[in-house]
Amino acid sequence: MVRGDLDTAEFFPAELVPVARHPLVRALPDAVRREVIVQHLYRYLDFTAKLEHLVVNRTALGISQGTVGLELPAEMRLDALKIYVDEGYHALMSVDLLQQISGGTGIAPRLPGEPFFLTRLAALREASPAPMRPLLEILFVIVSETLISGSLSAVPQEGAVLPEVRATIRDHALDEGRHHTYFAIMLRYLWGALDPATRGWAARQVPQLIHCFLAPDLPALRAELRRYGMPADAAEQVLAEVYDPRTVDAFVRSAAQQTVRHFASLGVLEDPRVREAFLAAGLLEP
């Protein structure tokens, strides 16, 4: 149960909420700036819950039940079941915390019907050959579990942030460290089971999957800024200046460094088409 003083609480570090740093947003009334931070937390918690129980857990359950087409040691299948439990717990804690903060502050969540990553993932699935779609989802889970989240590492260190927020994210970070190791190993088993042509196709999807997870949800942010009464041209200025392509590319490249290393260690960048896909996505230094 949330026990902190919600009237004075800091819900998320403002420096980790990109739009909150923009001068036009900082000039908004205090109550609006507070809601900007709270809505960011809501999106973070909703993203986490839906990632874990709609995507990651479907793959974790398939691994544990031996239905993903891979021969894995019994210990890895058992570990996948443990991950399933971990992720279900994190989804539950995220939804519970969101509801408690919403009830305690009176600030209603204004969330899209689904996080943008689910919309993008569905589009990538539709664009993929039907036989490759299960593989695409496994790859997405490997990508999502090996990316490095600044929020997971930074928020628990922010003493001014509501203790329940810090504790929820700290618990998640501890488990995600173990999950990262598991899925890095899982990637090697997966790669060993694929023929060369399928490996090439799979490797070329990785940059899109990284961007699917990390790219900002500009339509939702635009709608949010407009709800606060910000004129359309001002909202576009905020988004253009906060999420300019160079800044977004640098953020994605930094967050994906370890993921790229895992795939590079398999030799995927020796394929010119794969290397070009990674370069075009801004994941490699030119």
Steps between C-alpha positions, in 0.01 A plus 500: 500500500622850414571678828686811383348847491357513149440874521872573516646181353737490206369225276783471247827689451419796275837464327386158373180643349625655174209738431505625861840660437382716210460873582144510362399218734689648795299820445170318556319535837635288787196270500541428130873433531421260785252318278760475222720304743215286633377412151855400406505263798163359395631433148811336641297270726248418228781430253667270751183308584399443140850413383534238771164325489407545132837433333782379725291253693354344186854416389616398849207261532573354156864442597402335827249274324737412215274643228737752338680246283831500689679220679592653834639350821237421762662759728443775242137399461456518877671840507256620234215408732668700776524796262129457424425536871737798536345684208145431616594646838650813341186546289283468810712744702496752215121489461449512877731800542336683211156452652614606846662820374203580279261449790715696743570799275172516311702523177336261256731306266478619141644201322478392137301184431830316485863606541653609172746208499208257467365691200843500337559133580165406345595690184834318480322166546256580219788594270685173573443167325253296705750220577742759644259670739566274803873557450444876481329497839780297659751748357300791639505345847877444479545861391271641768666298776856599402453874447630718783235724657623822655185515711565161659846604613440868581161525671581282804792734578279810512427547869236768439282267293203332667638193685245264348602606149867450581434160657291377208761601245788371715338155525446500125862598434635219718300239311573650159872459557449124529257494209754681282753223561241230431387644168858566386560126544164421342606699191792264443274194517259668260774594253635147500159368397457733198620434146717769334216657301278529806788645700545770239130588504489499880807721535353757261191529723698587813546874429126537440423312822735723698328811365162337556582487871688828544358755256288771667121494469469841335125483427420433866736773619356746249146425620608539862658841444191617316280386790692737726390787279829535315448642148568260214808688379648506850437127545675431169792718609536304825499165321735616224753638747478224761491210256717624216638208294857538625392488866271202443771311309752564779255377764412187303863423422596535868212287631563232237878469535492171686229355278703588191807338658309177559399479135840616376663218698306259278665647192186659361677824405723310257198483268503828300120518488474461876774752565325749272173449691675572832675805353179636348331467839774705666615207714862509383742787471551573127 
